[in-house]
Amino acid sequence: MASPPSPPLPAPLLPSGRPPLLTVEPGGDPAHWAARHRAALRALVTDHGALLVRGLGLRDAATTTAVLTALADDLMAETESFAPRSPRGTGTYTTTPWPPNQQMCAHHELSYTTEFPGLLLFACLTAPDDGGATTVADAGAVLDALPRRLVRRFTRQGWLLTRTYNGEIGASVTEAFGTDDRAAVARHCHTHAIAHRWQPDGTLTTRQRRSAVVRHPVTGRRCWFNQIAFLNEWTLDPGIREYLIDSYGPDGLPFNTRYGNGDPLEPGTVELLNDVYRAHTRHTAWRSGDLLLVDNIRTAHGREPFHGPREILVALADRVSLTDCSPTIEVTAV
């Protein structure tokens, strides 16, 4: 006997300046509710780029993992992370550690890799006392708002990410690649078009060039998809930037970004990128128990500064290959 159809979801609210909000009263098992409404929820994310679900009452890692697993089959293990996360369940992690008094500017998760999540799922177990919203920004609108000359340059050249794994700041080699075996790291870099070099002191440096503009594999819409501003030295707090340069030198920063031809980015260009993101940012304050679903290609996300305890769990899902997104440059090591 066929299962009865799931009851329709209420229409989400579309408040100005905020992501779509769906308030529900599921009752019973949140994972069962999520499984029944999976198709409808994912369709809303496709339509709007992000969706905040309120009323699920997520309170612990086990329930949250069950809900996230019900919504997505392909929960990814993170590779090439720029900062370590702690696992809280199968495919479920803590959010990236970032100073609570610092803004985390808008970006697309793992956009410097050749395979990245198409869907991000955030669950709020403990909302902070103040601030701390996970912000979202439409990547198509951001692209349309950027100066055409700048977009043409990034379309033609792509963007370059440089990393130095110094063992003190950011993810270690083992945390980023899952191993410290040099042969295994070399194989990963070769497979994923990453130029790498081991320094005499054992430090690993890498360079990878990627497209800054891609097409969404489902909708075909062109999107500004990268972490150019987020991982650039000029986005860092000035005091932190000065400390890192004093400690590691201008060419030894844990991470930095450049134009795809290797030219350094001007401070004004990075400021412009962040200003455009801010102009298109939407946010809603977290409530404990909330669930946020984000289309990682169409929608950039960030995080506001906050006060008080804040516990957000995240899962990366729906693996997408860069080659399926019409990259504007060839994926090669540089």
C-alpha positions in Angstrom: 0.0 0.0 0.0 1.4 3.4 -1.0 2.3 5.9 1.7 -0.1 8.8 1.9 1.2 12.0 0.3 2.8 14.5 2.7 0.6 17.4 3.7 1.6 20.7 1.9 3.9 23.1 3.7 2.7 26.6 4.4 4.0 29.3 2.1 7.2 30.8 3.6 7.2 34.4 4.6 9.4 36.7 2.4 10.3 39.6 4.7 12.4 42.4 3.1 16.0 42.1 4.1 15.7 38.6 5.5 15.9 35.1 4.1 12.6 33.3 3.5 11.2 32.1 6.8 9.1 28.9 7.2 7.5 28.5 10.6 6.3 24.9 11.3 4.8 22.9 14.1 6.0 19.4 13.2 5.4 17.6 16.5 6.8 14.2 17.0 10.1 13.2 15.5 11.8 16.1 13.6 13.8 13.7 11.4 10.5 12.0 10.3 9.0 15.4 9.5 12.1 16.4 7.6 12.1 13.2 5.5 8.4 13.6 4.7 8.9 17.2 3.5 12.3 16.8 2.0 11.3 17.4 -1.6 9.2 20.5 -0.8 11.9 22.0 1.4 14.6 21.5 -1.2 12.4 23.0 -3.9 12.0 26.1 -1.8 15.8 26.4 -1.5 16.1 26.1 -5.3 13.4 28.8 -5.7 14.8 31.3 -3.1 18.5 30.4 -2.6 18.1 29.9 1.2 15.4 28.9 3.7 15.1 29.3 7.4 12.9 26.7 9.1 11.7 27.7 12.6 9.9 25.3 15.0 11.8 22.1 14.6 13.2 22.4 18.1 16.7 21.0 17.4 18.4 20.7 20.7 21.2 18.1 20.4 23.7 16.8 18.0 22.1 13.3 17.6 18.6 14.8 16.6 20.3 17.3 14.4 22.4 14.7 12.5 19.2 12.6 11.9 17.4 15.7 10.5 20.3 16.7 8.2 20.7 13.1 7.0 17.0 13.0 6.2 17.3 16.1 4.1 20.4 15.1 2.1 21.9 11.7 1.2 25.4 12.9 0.3 26.9 14.5 3.5 30.5 15.3 2.6 33.6 15.1 4.7 35.5 18.4 4.3 38.8 18.3 2.5 41.2 21.3 2.0 39.5 23.2 4.9 41.2 26.5 5.8 40.4 26.0 9.5 39.7 22.9 11.5 36.1 21.8 12.5 35.1 19.2 15.1 32.9 16.3 14.2 29.6 16.1 16.1 28.0 13.2 14.2 28.3 11.4 10.9 28.7 14.2 8.4 27.9 16.9 11.0 30.5 19.4 12.3 30.9 22.5 14.3 31.1 25.7 12.4 34.5 27.2 11.4 36.2 28.7 14.4 36.4 32.5 14.0 36.8 35.2 16.6 33.4 36.1 18.0 34.1 39.8 17.8 35.0 39.7 14.1 32.7 39.8 11.1 33.0 36.7 8.8 32.5 38.2 5.4 30.4 36.6 2.7 31.8 33.6 0.8 30.9 30.3 -0.8 32.1 27.2 1.1 35.1 25.4 -0.5 34.8 27.4 -3.7 38.6 27.0 -4.2 38.2 23.2 -4.6 37.3 21.2 -7.7 34.4 19.5 -5.8 32.3 21.5 -3.4 28.9 21.2 -1.6 25.9 22.4 -3.5 23.9 22.6 -0.2 24.8 23.8 3.3 22.7 22.9 6.3 23.1 24.9 9.5 21.4 24.0 12.8 21.3 26.3 15.8 21.4 24.5 19.1 22.2 27.5 21.2 21.5 31.1 20.0 23.9 33.8 21.1 22.7 36.6 23.4 23.3 39.2 20.7 24.3 39.1 17.0 25.8 36.0 15.4 23.3 35.7 12.5 24.4 33.5 9.6 24.0 36.0 6.8 23.1 35.2 3.1 23.6 37.2 -0.1 22.4 36.3 -3.6 25.4 35.6 -5.8 23.7 36.5 -9.0 22.7 39.9 -7.7 26.2 40.5 -6.3 27.7 39.7 -9.8 25.3 42.1 -11.5 26.2 44.9 -9.0 30.0 44.6 -9.5 31.8 46.9 -12.0 31.8 45.3 -15.4 35.5 45.9 -15.9 36.3 44.0 -12.7 34.0 41.1 -13.6 35.6 40.8 -17.0 39.1 40.6 -15.5 38.1 37.9 -13.0 36.2 36.1 -15.7 39.2 36.1 -18.0 41.9 35.4 -15.3 40.1 33.7 -12.4 41.4 34.1 -8.9 44.4 32.6 -7.2 44.5 31.2 -3.6 47.9 30.9 -1.9 48.2 29.0 1.4 51.0 28.3 3.9 50.5 25.5 6.3 52.6 26.6 9.2 51.1 24.3 11.8 50.0 27.3 14.0 47.4 29.3 12.2 44.5 27.7 10.3 44.2 24.0 9.4 47.3 21.8 9.6 48.3 19.6 6.7 46.7 16.6 8.4 43.5 18.5 9.0 43.3 19.8 5.5 44.3 16.7 3.6 43.4 13.9 6.0 47.1 12.8 6.2 50.6 14.1 6.7 52.1 11.6 4.2 53.9 13.7 1.6 53.2 11.2 -1.2 49.5 11.2 -0.4 49.4 15.0 -0.3 51.2 15.2 -3.6 48.6 12.8 -5.2 45.8 14.9 -3.9 47.4 18.1 -5.2 48.1 16.6 -8.6 44.5 15.3 -8.9 43.0 18.6 -7.9 45.2 21.0 -9.8 47.1 22.4 -6.9 50.7 23.5 -7.2 52.6 22.6 -4.0 56.0 22.8 -2.5 57.6 21.7 0.7 59.9 24.2 2.3 63.2 23.2 4.0 61.5 23.6 7.4 58.7 21.2 6.5 56.1 23.9 5.8 53.8 23.2 2.9 52.9 26.0 0.5 50.2 25.7 -2.2 48.7 27.7 -5.1 45.5 27.0 -6.9 43.7 29.1 -9.6 39.9 28.8 -9.9 37.1 30.5 -11.8 35.5 33.5 -10.0 32.3 33.2 -12.0 30.4 30.0 -12.6 26.9 28.9 -13.9 24.6 27.3 -11.5 24.3 23.6 -12.6 20.5 23.6 -12.2 19.3 27.0 -13.1 22.1 28.1 -15.4 22.3 31.5 -13.8 25.8 33.1 -13.7 27.0 33.5 -10.1 29.9 35.3 -8.4 31.3 32.2 -6.7 34.6 32.4 -4.8 36.3 33.4 -1.6 38.4 36.3 -3.0 37.4 38.8 -0.4 37.0 36.4 2.5 40.5 34.9 2.3 42.3 38.1 1.4 44.7 39.9 3.7 42.9 43.2 3.4 39.7 41.7 4.9 41.6 40.7 8.1 41.4 42.9 11.1 44.4 45.4 10.7 45.9 44.2 14.0 45.7 40.6 13.0 47.1 41.3 9.6 50.1 43.1 11.1 50.8 40.3 13.5 50.6 37.7 10.7 53.0 39.6 8.5 55.4 40.3 11.3 55.3 36.6 12.2 55.4 34.9 8.8 56.3 37.7 6.2 54.0 39.0 3.4 54.5 35.8 1.4 54.0 33.4 4.3 50.4 34.3 5.3 48.3 31.2 6.1 46.0 32.2 3.2 45.7 35.1 0.7 44.1 35.7 -2.6 45.2 37.4 -5.8 44.1 38.1 -9.4 44.3 34.9 -11.4 47.5 36.1 -13.1 49.3 36.5 -9.8 48.9 40.3 -9.4 48.1 41.4 -5.8 44.6 42.7 -5.1 44.4 46.3 -4.2 42.9 47.2 -0.8 40.2 49.3 -2.5 39.1 46.3 -4.7 38.7 44.1 -1.6 36.8 46.8 0.1 34.5 47.2 -2.9 33.8 43.4 -3.0 32.9 43.5 0.7 30.7 46.6 0.3 28.7 44.9 -2.5 28.2 41.9 -0.4 27.0 44.0 2.5 24.6 45.9 0.3 23.0 42.5 -0.7 23.1 40.8 2.7 20.0 39.4 4.4 19.9 38.1 7.9 17.6 36.9 10.7 18.7 36.5 14.2 19.0 32.8 15.2 16.6 31.2 17.7 17.6 28.0 19.3 16.2 25.1 17.3 16.3 26.8 13.9 17.5 25.2 10.7 18.9 27.1 7.8 19.3 25.6 4.3 21.6 27.4 1.8 22.2 26.8 -1.9 26.0 27.2 -1.7 26.4 28.2 -5.4 23.6 30.7 -5.7 24.0 32.1 -2.2 27.0 33.4 -0.3 27.0 33.2 3.5 28.8 34.9 6.4 28.5 35.5 10.1 27.9 38.5 12.3 29.9 39.2 15.4 28.2 38.0 18.6 28.2 37.9 22.4 27.5 34.9 24.6 27.5 31.2 23.9 26.7 30.2 20.3 26.5 26.6 19.0 25.8 26.0 15.3 26.2 22.7 13.6 26.8 22.4 9.9 26.7 19.7 7.2 28.0 19.9 3.6 25.9 18.1 1.1 25.1 17.5 -2.6 28.7 17.2 -4.0 29.1 19.3 -7.2 32.0 19.2 -9.6 33.5 22.5 -10.8 33.4 21.1 -14.4 29.6 21.0 -14.2 29.4 24.7 -13.5 30.9 26.1 -16.8 34.2 27.4 -15.4 35.6 30.4 -17.3 39.2 29.2 -17.0 40.9 25.9 -17.3 41.5 24.1 -14.0 45.3 23.7 -13.9 48.0 24.0 -11.3 49.9 27.3 -11.4 
